[in-house]
Amino acid sequence: MTTSITPDQLPDRLSTVELKPSYNIPLVLVFTGIPLLLVNAWIGGLVTIFALFLMFQSVIISLKFTATDLDVYRGDKLIRSFPYQEWENWRIFWNPVPILFYFKEIKSIHFLPIIFDPKILQICLEQRCPKK
């Protein structure tokens, strides 16, 4: 069973939680990139293209926290699973406005832009992967 939740609803550790998308970073980048087009077409174009890429990713990629791992889906297809038992550390960068999610597994390091609900992301991480 998958549930989408709001920040005022705390999930239990065993339920599967699907994070809602957050369009904050892509929108800020779009609104930054468009005026930059007037100043420098290359920089403005790159920022705008990157923003549109993140917007597209926000729509098609979803994160699901299960009882045992973090699953990454593209549409309905599971593309990667990260078992919590292999996690060594995690962090959400820049707390006032969360922009980047980092986690380290035994064999690899991962960085993801915060294109998901950052409050629920933090709640699920603290529940399922408490920092050591």
N, C-alpha and C positions, 0 to 999 in steps of 0.2 A: 504494500500500500504506500503510495507516494502522496505527501501533503505539501501544499504551498502554505507558508505561514507568514504572519506579520510579526513585527518586533515585540508586540505585547503578548504573543503566544510562545511559550517555551516548549520546545519539543522534548520528548524523553529520548534517552540514549539509543533505544532500540528501534525507534521509528525511522523511516526513510524520509528525508527532508530535501525537497528540490528548491534551490535558491531562485528567487525571482530575478529577472534581469534588471540591471541598473544602467540607464543611459546617460548618467551624469558626465562621465569622462568624455564619451564621444560628442555629446552636445557642447560641452565647454570647448573642446578642440575644434569643432565646426565653427563655432562663433568666434574663435580666435583665428582660425585659418582664413576665413573669408576676408576680414580686413587686412590680414597680412598679404593677401594677393595684390593689394594696392601698393604695398611697400616693396615687396619682393615676390615676384610671381613664383619662383622656384620654391622658396620656403613656404609661402602660403599654400601652394599647390600640394606640397608634401604633407603639411599638417592636415589639410582638408582631406586628402586621400587616406591618410592614416586614421583620421576620425571616422570616415565612412567605413573603412575596414573594421574598426572596433564596433561600430554600430551594427554592421552585418554579423559579426561574431556574437554580439549580445543577443541577437535574434535567434541564431541557429545553435549556439552552444549552451548546454545547461550542466550545472553541477548538482549531483545528488549525494547527500551524505547518508550512507547506510550504517548499520550497526558495526560493520567491520572495515569499510573502506569508503574513500571518496571516488565516485564514478563520474567520468566526463562523457557526456553524450553530444552527438551531433544529430539533431532531430530525435528520432527514436533509436538510433544506433549507438551502442556503447563503443566508444573509441579508446578509452583508457581507464584503468582501475588502479587506485593507489591505496594499498592496504595500510591502515593506521599503524600496524605493528612494525612497519619498516620506516616510519617517520622518526627523525631525530630532533627536528626543530621546525617551528613555523613563526611567521611574523607578518603583520599587516603594517605597511609603511605609511607614514605620515597620518597619524591619528585624526587631526582636525578634519582633513579631507582625505579619506583612504583612497590611494591610487594604485597600490601594488601589493599583491599577496605573494609571499615567498614561503616555500617549504622545502626542507631538505630530507631526502630519504637516505638510506644506507648507501646507495650507489649513485645517486644523482641529486641535482638541485633544480628547482622549478620556480619560475617567476610568472605570475599571471596578472594582467591588469584587472582592476576591480570593476568588472562589468556585471557584477551580481550584487545583491543586497548586502552591503558590508556589515550591518548589524547582525543579521542572521548568520552570515559567514563566521563572524567572531564567536557568536554563541555556540554554534555547532563545533567549531574548532576547540573551544575551551571545554566543552562536554566530552568530546570524543578523543581529543589528543591534548590532554593537559600538558602545559610546558613543564619540563623537568627542572 
